[in-house]
Amino acid sequence: MTIETGAAAAKSHIVTEADTAIAMGSGDVPVLGTPRMIAWCEEATVLALAPSLEDGTTTVGFRIRVDHLAPTAVGAEVQILATVAEIDGRQVTLEVSVRDGDTVAARGTITRVVVDREKFLAGLG
């Protein structure tokens, strides 16, 4: 595994009606829903790690600690950044942030674990 601290990936998304708390079932207001925001953060972490993984390996989610700090309106473009902050064996913790223009809409950490894809899938019930 050649993952290094500082490895990063960025994504941007335009918030649509399908991304709202109402559509996600996580609230009753027409703003970016936390579940969608978390999914976008996880997507950025996967992208940050993918170029450094050995053949046959992947990463799986382990821990999410993200604070959703500000609402984001439908139509807004958000920028998601994931940066490798710490590596502890197979566990990799990334700092994530979501920005809506100059506003930090969310920030926190996501930890993923590097696994052998075949062994991981073989362990399913």
C-alpha positions as CSV (number, residue, x, y, z in Angstrom):
1,M,0.0,0.0,0.0
2,T,1.4,3.3,-1.0
3,I,-1.1,5.7,0.5
4,E,0.5,8.9,1.8
5,T,-0.8,11.7,4.0
6,G,-1.8,14.7,1.9
7,A,-3.3,12.6,-0.9
8,A,-6.5,14.4,-1.8
9,A,-9.5,14.5,-4.2
10,A,-12.1,17.1,-4.8
11,K,-15.6,16.8,-6.2
12,S,-18.3,19.3,-6.9
13,H,-22.1,18.8,-7.0
14,I,-25.1,21.0,-7.8
15,V,-27.8,20.5,-5.1
16,T,-31.0,19.3,-6.7
17,E,-34.5,18.5,-5.3
18,A,-33.4,14.9,-5.1
19,D,-30.6,15.8,-2.7
20,T,-32.8,17.5,-0.1
21,A,-33.6,16.4,3.4
22,I,-37.2,16.0,2.3
23,A,-36.2,13.7,-0.6
24,M,-33.8,11.7,1.6
25,G,-36.3,11.3,4.4
26,S,-33.9,13.0,6.9
27,G,-36.0,16.1,7.5
28,D,-38.7,18.3,6.2
29,V,-36.9,21.3,4.8
30,P,-35.8,21.7,1.2
31,V,-32.0,22.0,1.8
32,L,-29.1,19.6,1.2
33,G,-29.8,16.5,3.2
34,T,-27.1,15.2,5.6
35,P,-27.3,11.6,4.1
36,R,-26.6,13.0,0.6
37,M,-23.8,15.2,1.9
38,I,-22.2,12.2,3.7
39,A,-22.4,10.1,0.5
40,W,-20.6,12.9,-1.4
41,C,-17.9,13.0,1.2
42,E,-17.5,9.3,1.1
43,E,-17.2,9.5,-2.7
44,A,-14.4,12.0,-2.4
45,T,-12.6,9.7,0.1
46,V,-12.8,6.8,-2.3
47,L,-11.4,9.0,-5.1
48,A,-8.6,10.2,-2.9
49,L,-7.5,6.6,-2.1
50,A,-8.1,4.8,-5.3
51,P,-4.9,5.8,-7.1
52,S,-2.8,4.4,-4.3
53,L,-4.4,1.0,-3.8
54,E,-2.7,-2.2,-4.9
55,D,-4.5,-4.5,-7.4
56,G,-7.2,-6.6,-5.7
57,T,-7.7,-4.1,-2.8
58,T,-10.4,-1.6,-2.1
59,T,-11.5,0.4,0.9
60,V,-14.6,0.1,3.0
61,G,-16.2,2.7,5.3
62,F,-15.4,2.3,9.0
63,R,-16.2,5.5,10.8
64,I,-17.8,8.8,9.9
65,R,-17.6,11.9,12.1
66,V,-18.9,14.9,10.2
67,D,-20.6,18.0,11.5
68,H,-23.2,19.5,9.2
69,L,-22.7,23.2,10.0
70,A,-24.8,25.2,7.6
71,P,-27.8,24.7,5.3
72,T,-27.3,24.6,1.5
73,A,-30.0,25.6,-0.9
74,V,-31.2,23.8,-4.0
75,G,-29.3,25.1,-7.0
76,A,-26.1,25.8,-5.0
77,E,-22.8,24.2,-6.1
78,V,-20.9,22.6,-3.3
79,Q,-17.2,21.7,-3.3
80,I,-16.2,18.5,-1.4
81,L,-12.6,18.0,-0.5
82,A,-11.1,14.8,1.1
83,T,-7.5,14.7,2.3
84,V,-5.6,11.8,3.8
85,A,-4.7,12.9,7.4
86,E,-3.6,9.7,9.1
87,I,-2.6,6.2,8.3
88,D,-2.7,3.5,11.0
89,G,-2.0,0.1,9.4
90,R,-5.0,-0.6,7.1
91,Q,-7.1,2.3,8.6
92,V,-6.9,5.5,6.7
93,T,-8.5,8.7,8.2
94,L,-9.3,11.5,5.8
95,E,-10.4,15.1,6.7
96,V,-13.4,16.1,4.7
97,S,-15.0,19.5,4.1
98,V,-18.0,20.7,2.2
99,R,-18.1,24.3,1.0
100,D,-20.9,26.4,-0.3
101,G,-19.0,29.3,-1.7
102,D,-17.3,30.9,1.2
103,T,-19.4,29.0,3.8
104,V,-18.1,25.8,5.3
105,A,-21.3,23.7,5.2
106,A,-19.7,20.6,6.8
107,R,-16.4,19.3,8.1
108,G,-15.1,16.2,9.8
109,T,-13.3,12.9,9.3
110,I,-14.0,9.7,7.6
111,T,-12.0,6.5,8.3
112,R,-11.8,3.8,5.7
113,V,-10.1,0.4,5.9
114,V,-8.1,-1.2,3.1
115,V,-9.3,-4.7,2.4
116,D,-8.6,-7.5,0.0
117,R,-11.7,-7.3,-2.2
118,E,-12.1,-11.1,-2.7
119,K,-11.6,-12.0,0.9
120,F,-14.0,-9.2,2.0
121,L,-16.7,-10.5,-0.3
122,A,-16.1,-14.1,0.6
123,G,-16.9,-13.2,4.2
124,L,-20.5,-12.3,3.3
125,G,-23.2,-14.4,4.8
